[in-house]
């Protein structure tokens, strides 16, 4: 994986917890139990996704379509609702700043769905 900074960056976002789901071989990044990112390496049986390190991220459906048209490394979410999730291949040429921005947006989308009192608690407001 060429994005060595990714794990540290995800864990630096407010309120993030990481765990490992052995049944899926996924590292999951969550806010209060709500998934916003998952890193995995699907096997070859998963065709387009197979053999690639990837990260699943929550994404606005309209933006997801534009991103997939612009970047070949961005695919519909792997094993997630393909309207609301994208999969970014971590062995491609996706610019670091684009991946960082997508991670931050995914985090924000999930954080905004939490109750206001939890948002304030996480953000220290």
LINBELCOR-V461126 format. One record per residue. N is the residue number from 1. D_CENTER is the distance of its C-alpha to the mean C-alpha in Angstrom with 2 decimals. Layout:
{{N/D_CENTER} {N/D_CENTER}}
This chain:
{{1/14.77} {2/15.77} {3/13.14} {4/15.02} {5/14.00} {6/10.25} {7/10.96} {8/13.59} {9/11.75} {10/9.02} {11/12.17} {12/14.14} {13/12.52} {14/14.99} {15/15.20} {16/12.34} {17/13.35} {18/12.23} {19/13.88} {20/14.45} {21/15.11} {22/17.95} {23/18.62} {24/15.38} {25/15.02} {26/11.42} {27/10.41} {28/8.83} {29/7.99} {30/9.91} {31/12.33} {32/15.63} {33/14.42} {34/11.94} {35/8.50} {36/5.62} {37/3.13} {38/5.36} {39/7.25} {40/10.35} {41/13.32} {42/14.86} {43/18.64} {44/20.91} {45/21.69} {46/18.42} {47/19.96} {48/17.68} {49/14.73} {50/17.29} {51/17.72} {52/14.65} {53/12.11} {54/8.70} {55/4.97} {56/3.89} {57/2.61} {58/6.00} {59/8.62} {60/12.38} {61/14.19} {62/16.65} {63/14.37} {64/12.34} {65/15.83} {66/16.81} {67/13.91} {68/14.61} {69/18.24} {70/17.86} {71/15.68} {72/16.46} {73/13.36} {74/11.22} {75/11.93} {76/11.69} {77/9.10} {78/10.44} {79/12.36} {80/10.87} {81/12.70} {82/12.68} {83/13.82} {84/11.02} {85/7.92} {86/7.43} {87/7.24} {88/7.84} {89/10.76} {90/11.19} {91/14.92} {92/15.60} {93/16.72} {94/13.79} {95/15.12} {96/13.76} {97/14.26} {98/12.28} {99/9.11} {100/9.97} {101/10.68} {102/7.54} {103/5.75} {104/9.04} {105/9.26} {106/6.41} {107/8.23} {108/11.42} {109/11.11} {110/10.88} {111/13.44} {112/15.73} {113/16.10} {114/17.49} {115/21.26} {116/22.67} {117/24.30} {118/21.11} {119/19.49} {120/22.72} {121/22.72} {122/19.24} {123/20.03} {124/23.63} {125/25.32}}
